[in-house]
């Protein structure tokens, strides 16, 4: 087996593994009530009540209770 082919296979396996880990983390983020995602990763849930302060959309994360803002891509931080 060529060294280039072996290298490509290893890189492919690593990329697939990273993708699977991120998908599992996103699924856990959606269905988990654990504050770890808010505190360590910064992934907040969509607030129930969304307000507008004149500059950006704001709300309260239902999981951790912190005030969150929406960025230009629709994510809450």
JORA-V227271 format. One record per residue. SS is DSSP state (A for helix, B for strand, O for the rest). NEAR is the number of other ideal C-beta (glycine too) atoms within 10 Angstrom. Layout:
SS	NEAR
SS	NEAR
//
This chain:
O	6
O	7
A	7
A	8
A	9
A	10
A	10
A	11
A	11
A	10
A	10
A	10
A	10
A	10
A	10
A	10
A	10
A	10
A	10
A	10
A	10
A	10
A	10
A	10
A	14
A	12
A	10
A	13
A	17
A	11
A	7
O	13
O	9
O	11
O	13
A	13
A	21
A	20
A	12
A	8
A	10
O	11
O	19
O	23
O	19
O	14
O	17
O	9
O	8
O	13
B	11
B	10
O	8
O	4
O	7
O	11
B	15
B	16
B	20
B	17
O	20
O	13
O	18
O	16
O	10
O	14
B	11
B	22
B	14
B	18
O	11
O	6
O	5
O	8
O	13
B	20
O	12
//
